[in-house]
């Protein structure tokens, strides 16, 4: 199994959201990353999901993404910028934030809305 994938499904260590800005364990490299959850949104089947230390792997991402086929320049993001975007960005720039916001909207009392020019989505 590829080392990146092995580290995601059998991590030697998991970092909490609170630890990432303090310790900055996320390298400024390209790669694959996973997002583990303690609390699972209702209605999400997890029978075949990877488990580690009582947490469930629900999201795997790649940074940078594959170069676009429409002639636009490729992404300049790396693992650190991508994960920081998931934690602090808006729903437009993060599939993870958008998906979680939609899944948890009732529970959290939030809703997806457009802001500014209408191109940005916030939760």
N, CA, C and O atoms as a GROMACS GRO file, in nm:
protein
  492
    1UNK      N    1   0.085  -0.118   0.000
    1UNK     CA    2   0.000   0.000   0.000
    1UNK      C    3   0.090   0.124   0.000
    1UNK      O    4   0.191   0.126   0.070
    2UNK      N    5   0.055   0.226  -0.077
    2UNK     CA    6   0.128   0.351  -0.082
    2UNK      C    7   0.146   0.408   0.059
    2UNK      O    8   0.054   0.403   0.140
    3UNK      N    9   0.265   0.463   0.088
    3UNK     CA   10   0.294   0.516   0.222
    3UNK      C   11   0.197   0.624   0.265
    3UNK      O   12   0.159   0.629   0.382
    4UNK      N   13   0.157   0.714   0.173
    4UNK     CA   14   0.060   0.819   0.207
    4UNK      C   15  -0.072   0.759   0.252
    4UNK      O   16  -0.130   0.802   0.352
    5UNK      N   17  -0.120   0.662   0.179
    5UNK     CA   18  -0.247   0.598   0.213
    5UNK      C   19  -0.234   0.520   0.342
    5UNK      O   20  -0.324   0.524   0.426
    6UNK      N   21  -0.124   0.448   0.359
    6UNK     CA   22  -0.102   0.371   0.482
    6UNK      C   23  -0.106   0.463   0.604
    6UNK      O   24  -0.165   0.428   0.706
    7UNK      N   25  -0.044   0.579   0.595
    7UNK     CA   26  -0.043   0.672   0.707
    7UNK      C   27  -0.183   0.729   0.735
    7UNK      O   28  -0.212   0.765   0.848
    8UNK      N   29  -0.267   0.736   0.634
    8UNK     CA   30  -0.404   0.786   0.655
    8UNK      C   31  -0.491   0.680   0.721
    8UNK      O   32  -0.566   0.711   0.814
    9UNK      N   33  -0.482   0.555   0.675
    9UNK     CA   34  -0.569   0.450   0.731
    9UNK      C   35  -0.515   0.390   0.861
    9UNK      O   36  -0.592   0.333   0.938
   10UNK      N   37  -0.385   0.402   0.886
   10UNK     CA   38  -0.324   0.355   1.011
   10UNK      C   39  -0.229   0.463   1.063
   10UNK      O   40  -0.108   0.443   1.064
   11UNK      N   41  -0.285   0.576   1.105
   11UNK     CA   42  -0.198   0.689   1.142
   11UNK      C   43  -0.116   0.661   1.267
   11UNK      O   44  -0.163   0.599   1.362
   12UNK      N   45   0.008   0.708   1.265
   12UNK     CA   46   0.093   0.696   1.383
   12UNK      C   47   0.052   0.799   1.487
   12UNK      O   48   0.075   0.780   1.607
   13UNK      N   49  -0.010   0.907   1.443
   13UNK     CA   50  -0.060   1.011   1.532
   13UNK      C   51  -0.169   1.088   1.462
   13UNK      O   52  -0.162   1.110   1.341
   14UNK      N   53  -0.270   1.129   1.536
   14UNK     CA   54  -0.374   1.218   1.486
   14UNK      C   55  -0.364   1.349   1.563
   14UNK      O   56  -0.338   1.350   1.683
   15UNK      N   57  -0.384   1.461   1.493
   15UNK     CA   58  -0.381   1.591   1.557
   15UNK      C   59  -0.524   1.644   1.567
   15UNK      O   60  -0.604   1.626   1.476
   16UNK      N   61  -0.554   1.707   1.677
   16UNK     CA   62  -0.685   1.772   1.691
   16UNK      C   63  -0.681   1.906   1.619
   16UNK      O   64  -0.573   1.957   1.587
   17UNK      N   65  -0.797   1.961   1.594
   17UNK     CA   66  -0.805   2.091   1.529
   17UNK      C   67  -0.730   2.196   1.610
   17UNK      O   68  -0.663   2.282   1.553
   18UNK      N   69  -0.739   2.189   1.742
   18UNK     CA   70  -0.674   2.287   1.828
   18UNK      C   71  -0.521   2.277   1.823
   18UNK      O   72  -0.453   2.378   1.845
   19UNK      N   73  -0.467   2.161   1.796
   19UNK     CA   74  -0.322   2.143   1.794
   19UNK      C   75  -0.258   2.195   1.667
   19UNK      O   76  -0.141   2.234   1.669
   20UNK      N   77  -0.329   2.197   1.557
   20UNK     CA   78  -0.267   2.231   1.429
   20UNK      C   79  -0.210   2.372   1.426
   20UNK      O   80  -0.094   2.388   1.387
   21UNK      N   81  -0.285   2.477   1.465
   21UNK     CA   82  -0.223   2.610   1.459
   21UNK      C   83  -0.106   2.626   1.557
   21UNK      O   84  -0.014   2.703   1.529
   22UNK      N   85  -0.108   2.556   1.670
   22UNK     CA   86  -0.003   2.570   1.769
   22UNK      C   87   0.125   2.498   1.727
   22UNK      O   88   0.233   2.557   1.731
   23UNK      N   89   0.114   2.374   1.689
   23UNK     CA   90   0.232   2.294   1.660
   23UNK      C   91   0.275   2.298   1.514
   23UNK      O   92   0.389   2.265   1.483
   24UNK      N   93   0.186   2.338   1.426
   24UNK     CA   94   0.210   2.340   1.282
   24UNK      C   95   0.272   2.210   1.231
   24UNK      O   96   0.376   2.213   1.165
   25UNK      N   97   0.208   2.096   1.261
   25UNK     CA   98   0.264   1.969   1.214
   25UNK      C   99   0.242   1.944   1.066
   25UNK      O  100   0.295   1.847   1.011
   26UNK      N  101   0.165   2.028   1.001
   26UNK     CA  102   0.131   2.005   0.860
   26UNK      C  103   0.243   2.062   0.773
   26UNK      O  104   0.270   2.182   0.778
   27UNK      N  105   0.307   1.979   0.694
   27UNK     CA  106   0.417   2.028   0.609
   27UNK      C  107   0.365   2.110   0.491
   27UNK      O  108   0.249   2.099   0.453
   28UNK      N  109   0.452   2.189   0.436
   28UNK     CA  110   0.419   2.267   0.315
   28UNK      C  111   0.455   2.184   0.192
   28UNK      O  112   0.524   2.232   0.101
   29UNK      N  113   0.408   2.061   0.189
   29UNK     CA  114   0.436   1.968   0.080
   29UNK      C  115   0.306   1.934   0.009
   29UNK      O  116   0.197   1.965   0.058
   30UNK      N  117   0.318   1.870  -0.106
   30UNK     CA  118   0.203   1.811  -0.173
   30UNK      C  119   0.175   1.677  -0.108
   30UNK      O  120   0.265   1.614  -0.054
   31UNK      N  121   0.050   1.632  -0.113
   31UNK     CA  122   0.022   1.501  -0.058
   31UNK      C  123  -0.125   1.473  -0.038
   31UNK      O  124  -0.212   1.546  -0.086
   32UNK      N  125  -0.150   1.366   0.036
   32UNK     CA  126  -0.285   1.319   0.067
   32UNK      C  127  -0.306   1.336   0.216
   32UNK      O  128  -0.213   1.316   0.295
   33UNK      N  129  -0.427   1.374   0.256
   33UNK     CA  130  -0.457   1.392   0.398
   33UNK      C  131  -0.595   1.334   0.429
   33UNK      O  132  -0.679   1.322   0.340
   34UNK      N  133  -0.616   1.300   0.555
   34UNK     CA  134  -0.746   1.247   0.597
   34UNK      C  135  -0.800   1.327   0.713
   34UNK      O  136  -0.726   1.389   0.789
   35UNK      N  137  -0.933   1.324   0.726
   35UNK     CA  138  -1.002   1.397   0.832
   35UNK      C  139  -1.084   1.296   0.911
   35UNK      O  140  -1.179   1.237   0.858
   36UNK      N  141  -1.049   1.277   1.036
   36UNK     CA  142  -1.117   1.184   1.125
   36UNK      C  143  -1.217   1.258   1.213
   36UNK      O  144  -1.195   1.374   1.248
   37UNK      N  145  -1.327   1.191   1.248
   37UNK     CA  146  -1.433   1.253   1.327
   37UNK      C  147  -1.465   1.171   1.451
   37UNK      O  148  -1.466   1.048   1.448
   38UNK      N  149  -1.492   1.244   1.559
   38UNK     CA  150  -1.536   1.180   1.683
   38UNK      C  151  -1.688   1.166   1.679
   38UNK      O  152  -1.742   1.059   1.707
   39UNK      N  153  -1.756   1.274   1.644
   39UNK     CA  154  -1.902   1.275   1.636
   39UNK      C  155  -1.942   1.267   1.489
   39UNK      O  156  -1.899   1.349   1.408
   40UNK      N  157  -2.023   1.169   1.456
   40UNK     CA  158  -2.064   1.146   1.317
   40UNK      C  159  -2.201   1.209   1.293
   40UNK      O  160  -2.295   1.183   1.368
   41UNK      N  161  -2.213   1.293   1.189
   41UNK     CA  162  -2.345   1.350   1.157
   41UNK      C  163  -2.447   1.240   1.132
   41UNK      O  164  -2.413   1.136   1.075
   42UNK      N  165  -2.570   1.261   1.174
   42UNK     CA  166  -2.676   1.162   1.156
   42UNK      C  167  -2.695   1.122   1.011
   42UNK      O  168  -2.680   1.204   0.920
   43UNK      N  169  -2.727   0.996   0.991
   43UNK     CA  170  -2.756   0.946   0.856
   43UNK      C  171  -2.634   0.909   0.775
   43UNK      O  172  -2.649   0.870   0.659
   44UNK      N  173  -2.515   0.919   0.830
   44UNK     CA  174  -2.393   0.883   0.758
   44UNK      C  175  -2.360   0.736   0.789
   44UNK      O  176  -2.332   0.704   0.904
   45UNK      N  177  -2.362   0.648   0.689
   45UNK     CA  178  -2.326   0.508   0.715
   45UNK      C  179  -2.174   0.498   0.735
   45UNK      O  180  -2.098   0.547   0.653
   46UNK      N  181  -2.132   0.433   0.843
   46UNK     CA  182  -1.989   0.425   0.873
   46UNK      C  183  -1.941   0.281   0.888
   46UNK      O  184  -1.828   0.258   0.931
   47UNK      N  185  -2.024   0.183   0.852
   47UNK     CA  186  -1.987   0.043   0.870
   47UNK      C  187  -1.854   0.005   0.806
   47UNK      O  188  -1.777  -0.072   0.864
   48UNK      N  189  -1.824   0.058   0.689
   48UNK     CA  190  -1.702   0.021   0.619
   48UNK      C  191  -1.593   0.128   0.630
   48UNK      O  192  -1.492   0.121   0.559
   49UNK      N  193  -1.611   0.226   0.717
   49UNK     CA  194  -1.513   0.333   0.732
   49UNK      C  195  -1.397   0.289   0.819
   49UNK      O  196  -1.413   0.205   0.908
   50UNK      N  197  -1.281   0.344   0.793
   50UNK     CA  198  -1.162   0.318   0.873
   50UNK      C  199  -1.178   0.384   1.009
   50UNK      O  200  -1.224   0.498   1.020
   51UNK      N  201  -1.138   0.312   1.114
   51UNK     CA  202  -1.143   0.362   1.251
   51UNK      C  203  -1.001   0.370   1.306
   51UNK      O  204  -0.916   0.287   1.272
   52UNK      N  205  -0.974   0.470   1.390
   52UNK     CA  206  -0.846   0.481   1.458
   52UNK      C  207  -0.866   0.555   1.589
   52UNK      O  208  -0.915   0.668   1.590
   53UNK      N  209  -0.828   0.492   1.699
   53UNK     CA  210  -0.838   0.555   1.832
   53UNK      C  211  -0.978   0.608   1.862
   53UNK      O  212  -0.993   0.715   1.920
   54UNK      N  213  -1.080   0.533   1.823
   54UNK     CA  214  -1.218   0.575   1.849
   54UNK      C  215  -1.270   0.683   1.755
   54UNK      O  216  -1.379   0.735   1.777
   55UNK      N  217  -1.195   0.716   1.652
   55UNK     CA  218  -1.236   0.818   1.554
   55UNK      C  219  -1.262   0.750   1.420
   55UNK      O  220  -1.211   0.641   1.394
   56UNK      N  221  -1.342   0.815   1.336
   56UNK     CA  222  -1.382   0.758   1.207
   56UNK      C  223  -1.332   0.845   1.093
   56UNK      O  224  -1.355   0.966   1.093
   57UNK      N  225  -1.265   0.784   0.997
   57UNK     CA  226  -1.217   0.855   0.878
   57UNK      C  227  -1.336   0.878   0.784
   57UNK      O  228  -1.394   0.782   0.733
   58UNK      N  229  -1.370   1.005   0.761
   58UNK     CA  230  -1.482   1.037   0.673
   58UNK      C  231  -1.443   1.120   0.551
   58UNK      O  232  -1.523   1.136   0.460
   59UNK      N  233  -1.322   1.171   0.549
   59UNK     CA  234  -1.284   1.259   0.438
   59UNK      C  235  -1.137   1.239   0.406
   59UNK      O  236  -1.053   1.238   0.496
   60UNK      N  237  -1.106   1.224   0.279
   60UNK     CA  238  -0.968   1.216   0.232
   60UNK      C  239  -0.954   1.319   0.122
   60UNK      O  240  -1.037   1.328   0.032
   61UNK      N  241  -0.847   1.397   0.130
   61UNK     CA  242  -0.824   1.502   0.032
   61UNK      C  243  -0.685   1.490  -0.029
   61UNK      O  244  -0.599   1.418   0.021
   62UNK      N  245  -0.665   1.562  -0.138
   62UNK     CA  246  -0.540   1.563  -0.212
   62UNK      C  247  -0.502   1.709  -0.235
   62UNK      O  248  -0.586   1.789  -0.277
   63UNK      N  249  -0.379   1.743  -0.209
   63UNK     CA  250  -0.335   1.880  -0.234
   63UNK      C  251  -0.197   1.877  -0.298
   63UNK      O  252  -0.107   1.811  -0.245
   64UNK      N  253  -0.179   1.946  -0.407
   64UNK     CA  254  -0.283   2.020  -0.477
   64UNK      C  255  -0.372   1.926  -0.557
   64UNK      O  256  -0.338   1.810  -0.581
   65UNK      N  257  -0.485   1.979  -0.598
   65UNK     CA  258  -0.574   1.900  -0.683
   65UNK      C  259  -0.512   1.883  -0.821
   65UNK      O  260  -0.414   1.950  -0.855
   66UNK      N  261  -0.568   1.795  -0.899
   66UNK     CA  262  -0.518   1.774  -1.036
   66UNK      C  263  -0.530   1.903  -1.115
   66UNK      O  264  -0.624   1.980  -1.094
   67UNK      N  265  -0.436   1.930  -1.206
   67UNK     CA  266  -0.444   2.052  -1.286
   67UNK      C  267  -0.574   2.056  -1.366
   67UNK      O  268  -0.617   1.955  -1.420
   68UNK      N  269  -0.637   2.173  -1.374
   68UNK     CA  270  -0.763   2.183  -1.450
   68UNK      C  271  -0.740   2.158  -1.599
   68UNK      O  272  -0.633   2.185  -1.653
   69UNK      N  273  -0.843   2.108  -1.662
   69UNK     CA  274  -0.834   2.078  -1.806
   69UNK      C  275  -0.884   2.194  -1.891
   69UNK      O  276  -0.888   2.185  -2.014
   70UNK      N  277  -0.922   2.306  -1.825
   70UNK     CA  278  -0.977   2.419  -1.899
   70UNK      C  279  -0.873   2.527  -1.928
   70UNK      O  280  -0.908   2.637  -1.969
   71UNK      N  281  -0.744   2.496  -1.906
   71UNK     CA  282  -0.638   2.592  -1.937
   71UNK      C  283  -0.601   2.684  -1.821
   71UNK      O  284  -0.503   2.757  -1.831
   72UNK      N  285  -0.676   2.681  -1.714
   72UNK     CA  286  -0.641   2.763  -1.598
   72UNK      C  287  -0.513   2.710  -1.536
   72UNK      O  288  -0.481   2.592  -1.552
   73UNK      N  289  -0.439   2.794  -1.466
   73UNK     CA  290  -0.316   2.745  -1.404
   73UNK      C  291  -0.345   2.646  -1.292
   73UNK      O  292  -0.451   2.652  -1.230
   74UNK      N  293  -0.252   2.555  -1.264
   74UNK     CA  294  -0.273   2.458  -1.157
   74UNK      C  295  -0.271   2.526  -1.021
   74UNK      O  296  -0.218   2.636  -1.005
   75UNK      N  297  -0.329   2.460  -0.924
   75UNK     CA  298  -0.334   2.510  -0.787
   75UNK      C  299  -0.193   2.520  -0.730
   75UNK      O  300  -0.107   2.437  -0.758
   76UNK      N  301  -0.171   2.624  -0.649
   76UNK     CA  302  -0.043   2.641  -0.580
   76UNK      C  303  -0.054   2.599  -0.434
   76UNK      O  304   0.039   2.620  -0.356
   77UNK      N  305  -0.166   2.540  -0.397
   77UNK     CA  306  -0.185   2.500  -0.258
   77UNK      C  307  -0.095   2.383  -0.222
   77UNK      O  308  -0.050   2.307  -0.308
   78UNK      N  309  -0.070   2.370  -0.092
   78UNK     CA  310   0.001   2.255  -0.039
   78UNK      C  311  -0.080   2.202   0.079
   78UNK      O  312  -0.188   2.254   0.108
   79UNK      N  313  -0.030   2.100   0.145
   79UNK     CA  314  -0.107   2.041   0.255
   79UNK      C  315  -0.142   2.144   0.363
   79UNK      O  316  -0.255   2.147   0.411
   80UNK      N  317  -0.046   2.226   0.402
   80UNK     CA  318  -0.072   2.324   0.508
   80UNK      C  319  -0.180   2.424   0.467
   80UNK      O  320  -0.272   2.449   0.544
   81UNK      N  321  -0.169   2.481   0.348
   81UNK     CA  322  -0.268   2.581   0.307
   81UNK      C  323  -0.406   2.517   0.289
   81UNK      O  324  -0.507   2.580   0.319
   82UNK      N  325  -0.410   2.395   0.241
   82UNK     CA  326  -0.538   2.327   0.220
   82UNK      C  327  -0.608   2.299   0.353
   82UNK      O  328  -0.728   2.325   0.367
   83UNK      N  329  -0.535   2.247   0.448
   83UNK     CA  330  -0.595   2.215   0.578
   83UNK      C  331  -0.635   2.343   0.651
   83UNK      O  332  -0.740   2.346   0.714
   84UNK      N  333  -0.553   2.447   0.643
   84UNK     CA  334  -0.591   2.575   0.704
   84UNK      C  335  -0.718   2.629   0.638
   84UNK      O  336  -0.803   2.688   0.705
   85UNK      N  337  -0.732   2.609   0.508
   85UNK     CA  338  -0.853   2.652   0.439
   85UNK      C  339  -0.977   2.578   0.487
   85UNK      O  340  -1.084   2.637   0.499
   86UNK      N  341  -0.962   2.449   0.515
   86UNK     CA  342  -1.074   2.372   0.569
   86UNK      C  343  -1.114   2.425   0.707
   86UNK      O  344  -1.232   2.427   0.742
   87UNK      N  345  -1.016   2.468   0.784
   87UNK     CA  346  -1.044   2.511   0.921
   87UNK      C  347  -1.091   2.655   0.931
   87UNK      O  348  -1.163   2.689   1.024
   88UNK      N  349  -1.052   2.740   0.837
   88UNK     CA  350  -1.083   2.882   0.852
   88UNK      C  351  -1.152   2.946   0.732
   88UNK      O  352  -1.198   3.059   0.741
   89UNK      N  353  -1.160   2.877   0.621
   89UNK     CA  354  -1.213   2.936   0.499
   89UNK      C  355  -1.365   2.935   0.494
   89UNK      O  356  -1.432   2.908   0.593
   90UNK      N  357  -1.417   2.964   0.376
   90UNK     CA  358  -1.561   2.960   0.357
   90UNK      C  359  -1.599   2.830   0.284
   90UNK      O  360  -1.513   2.754   0.241
   91UNK      N  361  -1.727   2.808   0.271
   91UNK     CA  362  -1.776   2.683   0.212
   91UNK      C  363  -1.744   2.673   0.063
   91UNK      O  364  -1.736   2.562   0.010
   92UNK      N  365  -1.725   2.785  -0.003
   92UNK     CA  366  -1.694   2.780  -0.145
   92UNK      C  367  -1.558   2.718  -0.170
   92UNK      O  368  -1.539   2.648  -0.270
   93UNK      N  369  -1.462   2.743  -0.081
   93UNK     CA  370  -1.326   2.696  -0.102
   93UNK      C  371  -1.295   2.563  -0.038
   93UNK      O  372  -1.181   2.517  -0.045
   94UNK      N  373  -1.393   2.498   0.024
   94UNK     CA  374  -1.366   2.375   0.094
   94UNK      C  375  -1.483   2.278   0.081
   94UNK      O  376  -1.590   2.301   0.137
   95UNK      N  377  -1.462   2.171   0.007
   95UNK     CA  378  -1.566   2.068  -0.005
   95UNK      C  379  -1.600   2.012   0.132
   95UNK      O  380  -1.716   1.981   0.159
   96UNK      N  381  -1.501   1.998   0.217
   96UNK     CA  382  -1.525   1.949   0.352
   96UNK      C  383  -1.618   2.042   0.429
   96UNK      O  384  -1.716   1.996   0.487
   97UNK      N  385  -1.590   2.172   0.430
   97UNK     CA  386  -1.676   2.269   0.501
   97UNK      C  387  -1.817   2.272   0.441
   97UNK      O  388  -1.916   2.277   0.515
   98UNK      N  389  -1.826   2.268   0.310
   98UNK     CA  390  -1.956   2.271   0.243
   98UNK      C  391  -2.037   2.147   0.280
   98UNK      O  392  -2.154   2.158   0.316
   99UNK      N  393  -1.976   2.030   0.271
   99UNK     CA  394  -2.047   1.906   0.303
   99UNK      C  395  -2.091   1.901   0.448
   99UNK      O  396  -2.206   1.869   0.477
  100UNK      N  397  -2.000   1.933   0.540
  100UNK     CA  398  -2.035   1.932   0.682
  100UNK      C  399  -2.141   2.036   0.714
  100UNK      O  400  -2.232   2.009   0.792
  101UNK      N  401  -2.128   2.153   0.656
  101UNK     CA  402  -2.228   2.257   0.680
  101UNK      C  403  -2.367   2.214   0.638
  101UNK      O  404  -2.464   2.240   0.708
  102UNK      N  405  -2.376   2.149   0.524
  102UNK     CA  406  -2.506   2.101   0.476
  102UNK      C  407  -2.558   1.987   0.565
  102UNK      O  408  -2.676   1.984   0.600
  103UNK      N  409  -2.470   1.894   0.602
  103UNK     CA  410  -2.512   1.782   0.685
  103UNK      C  411  -2.553   1.825   0.826
  103UNK      O  412  -2.644   1.766   0.886
  104UNK      N  413  -2.488   1.927   0.878
  104UNK     CA  414  -2.512   1.969   1.017
  104UNK      C  415  -2.596   2.095   1.029
  104UNK      O  416  -2.611   2.149   1.138
  105UNK      N  417  -2.650   2.144   0.917
  105UNK     CA  418  -2.720   2.272   0.920
  105UNK      C  419  -2.834   2.278   1.021
  105UNK      O  420  -2.845   2.375   1.095
  106UNK      N  421  -2.917   2.175   1.025
  106UNK     CA  422  -3.028   2.176   1.122
  106UNK      C  423  -2.977   2.167   1.265
  106UNK      O  424  -3.020   2.244   1.351
  107UNK      N  425  -2.886   2.075   1.288
  107UNK     CA  426  -2.832   2.054   1.422
  107UNK      C  427  -2.765   2.180   1.476
  107UNK      O  428  -2.776   2.211   1.595
  108UNK      N  429  -2.694   2.254   1.390
  108UNK     CA  430  -2.623   2.373   1.433
  108UNK      C  431  -2.703   2.502   1.416
  108UNK      O  432  -2.661   2.607   1.462
  109UNK      N  433  -2.817   2.493   1.349
  109UNK     CA  434  -2.899   2.612   1.326
  109UNK      C  435  -2.833   2.710   1.230
  109UNK      O  436  -2.840   2.831   1.250
  110UNK      N  437  -2.768   2.657   1.125
  110UNK     CA  438  -2.701   2.741   1.026
  110UNK      C  439  -2.759   2.712   0.888
  110UNK      O  440  -2.829   2.613   0.868
  111UNK      N  441  -2.728   2.800   0.794
  111UNK     CA  442  -2.772   2.775   0.656
  111UNK      C  443  -2.668   2.829   0.559
  111UNK      O  444  -2.596   2.924   0.589
  112UNK      N  445  -2.662   2.767   0.444
  112UNK     CA  446  -2.572   2.808   0.338
  112UNK      C  447  -2.626   2.937   0.278
  112UNK      O  448  -2.746   2.948   0.249
  113UNK      N  449  -2.537   3.036   0.259
  113UNK     CA  450  -2.581   3.161   0.199
  113UNK      C  451  -2.470   3.220   0.113
  113UNK      O  452  -2.352   3.196   0.137
  114UNK      N  453  -2.510   3.297   0.015
  114UNK     CA  454  -2.413   3.366  -0.072
  114UNK      C  455  -2.382   3.501  -0.010
  114UNK      O  456  -2.468   3.565   0.050
  115UNK      N  457  -2.257   3.544  -0.025
  115UNK     CA  458  -2.217   3.674   0.028
  115UNK      C  459  -2.141   3.752  -0.079
  115UNK      O  460  -2.095   3.695  -0.178
  116UNK      N  461  -2.128   3.881  -0.057
  116UNK     CA  462  -2.052   3.965  -0.150
  116UNK      C  463  -2.113   3.964  -0.288
  116UNK      O  464  -2.231   3.994  -0.305
  117UNK      N  465  -2.033   3.930  -0.387
  117UNK     CA  466  -2.076   3.930  -0.526
  117UNK      C  467  -2.172   3.815  -0.557
  117UNK      O  468  -2.228   3.808  -0.666
  118UNK      N  469  -2.190   3.727  -0.460
  118UNK     CA  470  -2.276   3.611  -0.483
  118UNK      C  471  -2.198   3.488  -0.521
  118UNK      O  472  -2.256   3.381  -0.536
  119UNK      N  473  -2.067   3.503  -0.538
  119UNK     CA  474  -1.983   3.389  -0.576
  119UNK      C  475  -1.931   3.310  -0.455
  119UNK      O  476  -1.886   3.197  -0.470
  120UNK      N  477  -1.937   3.369  -0.337
  120UNK     CA  478  -1.885   3.305  -0.217
  120UNK      C  479  -1.998   3.244  -0.136
  120UNK      O  480  -2.102   3.307  -0.117
  121UNK      N  481  -1.977   3.123  -0.088
  121UNK     CA  482  -2.075   3.054  -0.006
  121UNK      C  483  -2.025   3.044   0.136
  121UNK      O  484  -1.914   2.997   0.160
  122UNK      N  485  -2.106   3.088   0.231
  122UNK     CA  486  -2.072   3.078   0.372
  122UNK      C  487  -2.170   2.990   0.441
  122UNK      O  488  -2.286   2.980   0.400
  123UNK      N  489  -2.126   2.927   0.546
  123UNK     CA  490  -2.213   2.847   0.630
  123UNK      C  491  -2.211   2.910   0.766
  123UNK      O  492  -2.277   2.861   0.858
   0.00000   0.00000   0.00000
